[in-house]
Amino acid sequence: MTTIKTMTTMNQEALLDRLYVMRSQEDSTYRCFDYLQYVDVSASTTIDALCRVKMTQWCYQVVDFIKFNRETVAIAMSYLDRFLCSNSTRARKVLQSRPEYQLAAMTTLYMAIKI
C-alpha cells in the first residue's frame, strides 16, 4: 500500500526526470545560432541582416495597423529564427531566397497572431 508521501516522492522524481530531459534538449536540439554568418553573401538573392531588419519593421507596421500587441512580432521573429536555425533543407532554401524568406516571415507572423 503506497502512502501519500511515497506518491509525492515518485511525482517529484518524475518531474525532475522530465526537467532534466527538457534541459538537455534545450541545450542541444533547440539551440539557436547566428544563421546569418553561414549565408553566402556573394549571391544577390541571399538574405542578410538588413533583410531581417526590414522584415521586422514590416511586421511591426502590420501589427500596429491592426492594433495587435507589438510583442507578437517578437514571438514571430523568434519562431522564424528557430526555424532558420533548424538547418533543415527547407530552412537552407529560405536562407538563399529573399522571396522565400519573406514568405517564411509572413507565415511566422500569422502563426504568432493565431496562437
ABEGO torsion letter per residue (X at the ends): XBBAAAAAAAAAAAAAAAAAAAAAAAAAAABBBBAAAABBAABAABBBAAAAAAAAAAAAAAAAAAGBBAAAAAAAAAAAAAAAAAGBAAAAAAAABAAAAAAAAAAAAAAAAAX
